[in-house]
Amino acid sequence: MKVTIVLGHMLCVLMDQYYPQSTRFIPERWLKTPPGDEAHAIGSVEDYGALRDIRRHPFAILPFGFGHK
């Protein structure tokens, strides 16, 4: 017997409870520390601050897999 399981990853990624403003391109959401004040710093402190306090489910998305490789 063969079973195929399909997961709707896109659904989780687009849920605002896990990723606020999910349709916007906000790479700062993945930063662990705020962007620097230097002129060459990448990212917006405002976008980082708006997303910093959101508590995400740790398994809402695992883009590179999980566990020991």
Rosetta blueprint (number, residue, H / E / L):
1 M L
2 K L
3 V L
4 T L
5 I L
6 V L
7 L L
8 G L
9 H H
10 M H
11 L H
12 C H
13 V H
14 L L
15 M L
16 D L
17 Q L
18 Y L
19 Y L
20 P L
21 Q L
22 S L
23 T L
24 R L
25 F L
26 I L
27 P H
28 E H
29 R H
30 W H
31 L L
32 K L
33 T L
34 P L
35 P L
36 G L
37 D L
38 E L
39 A L
40 H L
41 A L
42 I L
43 G L
44 S L
45 V H
46 E H
47 D H
48 Y H
49 G H
50 A H
51 L H
52 R H
53 D L
54 I L
55 R L
56 R L
57 H L
58 P L
59 F L
60 A L
61 I L
62 L L
63 P L
64 F L
65 G L
66 F L
67 G L
68 H L
69 K L
